[in-house]
Amino acid sequence: MSRYQLLIFDFDGTLADSFPFFLDVFDTLADAHGFRRLERDRLDVLRHYDLRQMMQYVGLPRWKLLPVGVHFRSLMAQNISRIQLFGGMREFLRAAAAKGVQLGIVSSNSEENVRMVLGEDAGLFRYYECGAALFGKRRRLRHVLRRSGVAPDKVLCLGDEVRDIEAAHGAGLDFGAVAWGYTAPQALQARAPRHVFATIADMRATLD
C-alpha cells in the first residue's frame, strides 16, 4: 500500500460520519455553555472556517473547550448507535491492515466512543491516542510515532480539519486531507496537504 507503513487517522469526519450528529447537538451545547447557536443557512461559509475562526464566530472562549468537549462526548456516548463509519471505510481499513500497514487513531473523542463505532474492526488499530485536547494533537502524533518506530517519511496522517493539518505538519508528517468531513475541501487544500482525497475509493486507489 503505497510507501506508507503507518496511517494515523482522525476519527470524527474522517472515519466516522458524525457531522449530522454534531449539528443536531450543537444548539444543546451552545445553550448549556453560553455561546452562539449555528445558523444553518451559513454552513457552506462556516465550513471554510478553522477552529479558531469558528470559536470566535460563536463566541466560545478557549477555556470552555474542555467542558464543551466532555459534554459532546457524553452526548455521543448516549447516542452511539447513530454514529457509523463512512461507507467503504471498513473495507479500506481491512485492506490496509491485510497488507501490513499499521493503523493508529489520534482523536479528541473518547476511546470508548471510537471503539464502539469501530466495533469488530477496533482490533485493526494498534495505536489509540484519544481524548486529545482540540489543539493538542501534535504531541499525540509524536507519541504514536515514537511507539511505532516507523520513520516519519513512512507515515501519513489523515483528517478533515485545518487543525489536523497543522498538527501533522508540526510533527513533520505527511497529511492526506479528506473531502467528506467537517471542513470544505478548498479550505484544506489551501494548507498544502500532501494529498487531497475526494472519496474513499480515491484514497484507496492512491494508497494501493
PEZILIN-V410129 format. One line per field, one symbol per residue. ss: DSSP state (A for helix, B for strand, O for the rest). psi: psi as a letter, one per 30 degrees, with the letter a starting at -180 (. if undefined). burial: # if it has 16 or more other C-alpha atoms within 10 Angstrom, else .. A space follows every 10 residues. Layout:
ss=???
psi=???
burial=???
This chain:
ss=OOOOOBBBBO OBOOOBOOAA AAAAAAAAAA AAAOOOOOOA AAAAAAOOOO AAAAAAAAOO OAAAAAAAAA AAAAAAAAOA AAOOBOOOAA AAAAAAAAOO OBBBBBOOOO AAAAAAAAAA AAAAOOBBBO OOOOOOAAAA AAAAAAAAOO OAAABBBBBO OAAAAAAAAA OOOBBBBBOO OOOOAAAAAO OOOOBBBOOA AAAAAAAO
psi=jafkfkkjkl dkfdekigee eeeefeeeee eeghlklkjf fgeeefffkl eeeeeeefhj leffeeeeee eeeeeeefhf ffkllkkfee eeeeeeefgg kkklkjlfll eeeeeeeebf geffkfkjil gkkfggfeee eeeeeeeegk keggkkkklg lefeeeeeef ghklkjkkgg bekkeeeeef ghlelkjele eeeeeef.
burial=#..####### ########.. ##...##.## ....####.. .....##### #...#....# ....#..##. ###.###..# ..#.##..#. .##..##... ########## #.##.###.. ...##.#### ########## ##.##..#.. .#..###### #########. #.######## #####..##. ..#.###..# ..##....
